[in-house]
Amino acid sequence: MKMFALVAVLLGVAAPAFAGDAAEGEEVFNKRCKTCHAVIDASGNAIVKGGKTGPNLFGVIGRQIGTGDGFKYGPGLVAAGADGSVWDEASVAAYVVDPSKWVADKAGAGNKSKMAFKLKEGGEDVAAFLAAHN
């Protein structure tokens, strides 16, 4: 029993803590993100009607970085996902703070994101909102 408790504690410490608020994220998304992005499910239901400058973000959590139907991603983001990496809540939250820096860190200097917008606060919440619409 003690061994089980120790393993449970160690797994809890090893698991990344992520505490975004999906309801807050929806508010931030509607104020800051929907100018360029929509969240539209596979059946065409618009969870958030938004712009088409950026990709539809429905199902982005778990999707390979730099991929998605109906959008031409820039070479920097494609390079960031070339190793098969997928978006998770933590990577989305980090990306939106400074997309080009994130891409350069992930894919190497000289690579950048086409997304120039930087979200200084609320990235964890937006990521939680997107995770709720997978």
C-alpha positions as CSV (number, residue, x, y, z in Angstrom):
1,M,0.0,0.0,0.0
2,K,2.8,2.4,0.8
3,M,4.4,1.7,-2.6
4,F,1.1,2.5,-4.3
5,A,0.9,5.8,-2.4
6,L,4.5,6.6,-3.3
7,V,3.9,5.9,-7.0
8,A,0.7,8.0,-7.0
9,V,2.6,10.9,-5.5
10,L,5.5,10.6,-7.9
11,L,3.1,10.5,-10.9
12,G,1.3,13.5,-9.6
13,V,4.6,15.4,-9.4
14,A,5.7,14.2,-12.8
15,A,2.4,15.2,-14.5
16,P,2.4,18.8,-15.7
17,A,0.0,21.0,-13.8
18,F,-2.4,22.8,-16.1
19,A,-5.1,25.0,-14.6
20,G,-6.8,26.8,-17.4
21,D,-10.4,27.9,-17.0
22,A,-12.5,27.0,-20.1
23,A,-15.2,29.6,-19.4
24,E,-12.6,32.3,-19.0
25,G,-11.0,31.0,-22.2
26,E,-14.2,31.3,-24.1
27,E,-14.4,35.0,-23.1
28,V,-10.8,35.7,-24.1
29,F,-11.3,33.8,-27.4
30,N,-14.3,35.8,-28.2
31,K,-12.6,39.1,-27.4
32,R,-9.1,38.4,-28.8
33,C,-9.0,35.4,-31.1
34,K,-12.2,35.2,-33.1
35,T,-11.1,38.0,-35.3
36,C,-8.8,35.5,-37.1
37,H,-10.0,32.1,-35.8
38,A,-13.3,30.1,-35.7
39,V,-14.2,27.0,-33.8
40,I,-16.4,25.0,-36.1
41,D,-17.0,21.2,-35.5
42,A,-16.9,18.5,-38.2
43,S,-20.7,18.8,-38.8
44,G,-20.4,22.5,-39.4
45,N,-21.8,23.7,-36.1
46,A,-20.2,27.0,-35.3
47,I,-19.2,27.0,-31.6
48,V,-17.5,30.4,-32.3
49,K,-18.0,32.1,-35.6
50,G,-14.8,33.9,-36.5
51,G,-12.4,35.0,-39.1
52,K,-10.7,32.8,-41.7
53,T,-7.2,34.4,-41.5
54,G,-6.2,31.7,-39.2
55,P,-7.2,28.0,-39.1
56,N,-10.3,26.6,-37.5
57,L,-9.3,25.6,-34.0
58,F,-11.9,22.9,-33.4
59,G,-10.0,19.8,-32.4
60,V,-6.6,21.5,-32.3
61,I,-5.6,19.8,-29.0
62,G,-4.0,16.5,-30.1
63,R,-3.6,17.6,-33.7
64,Q,-0.1,17.5,-35.2
65,I,1.5,20.9,-35.2
66,G,1.3,22.7,-38.5
67,T,-1.4,20.5,-40.0
68,G,-5.1,20.8,-40.4
69,D,-7.6,20.7,-43.2
70,G,-8.4,23.8,-45.2
71,F,-5.5,26.0,-44.1
72,K,-2.0,26.6,-45.5
73,Y,0.4,26.7,-42.6
74,G,3.7,28.6,-42.8
75,P,6.9,26.7,-43.2
76,G,8.0,27.6,-39.6
77,L,5.0,26.0,-38.0
78,V,5.2,23.0,-40.4
79,A,8.8,22.6,-39.3
80,A,7.8,22.8,-35.7
81,G,5.5,19.8,-36.2
82,A,7.8,17.8,-38.6
83,D,8.8,15.5,-35.7
84,G,5.2,14.5,-35.2
85,S,4.7,16.8,-32.2
86,V,1.0,17.5,-31.4
87,W,-0.6,20.5,-29.7
88,D,-1.5,20.0,-26.1
89,E,-2.8,22.7,-23.7
90,A,0.6,23.7,-22.4
91,S,2.0,24.1,-25.9
92,V,-1.0,26.2,-27.1
93,A,-0.7,28.4,-24.0
94,A,3.0,28.9,-24.6
95,Y,2.6,29.5,-28.3
96,V,0.1,32.3,-28.0
97,V,2.4,34.4,-25.7
98,D,4.9,34.9,-28.6
99,P,4.2,32.6,-31.6
100,S,7.4,33.4,-33.6
101,K,9.6,32.9,-30.6
102,W,7.9,29.6,-29.8
103,V,8.3,28.4,-33.4
104,A,12.0,29.4,-33.4
105,D,12.6,27.6,-30.1
106,K,10.9,24.5,-31.4
107,A,12.0,24.4,-35.0
108,G,15.3,26.4,-34.9
109,A,16.4,29.9,-35.4
110,G,15.2,31.5,-38.6
111,N,11.8,29.8,-38.3
112,K,8.8,31.9,-37.4
113,S,5.1,31.9,-37.2
114,K,2.7,33.7,-39.6
115,M,0.7,34.6,-36.5
116,A,1.9,38.0,-35.4
117,F,-0.6,38.5,-32.6
118,K,0.7,37.9,-29.0
119,L,-1.7,37.1,-26.1
120,K,0.2,38.1,-23.0
121,E,-2.5,36.9,-20.6
122,G,-5.2,34.2,-20.7
123,G,-3.3,31.6,-22.8
124,E,-4.0,28.8,-20.3
125,D,-7.7,29.7,-20.4
126,V,-7.9,29.7,-24.2
127,A,-6.1,26.4,-24.3
128,A,-8.6,24.9,-21.8
129,F,-11.5,26.3,-23.9
130,L,-10.0,24.7,-27.0
131,A,-9.5,21.4,-25.2
132,A,-13.2,21.4,-24.3
133,H,-13.9,21.5,-28.1
134,N,-12.0,18.6,-29.4
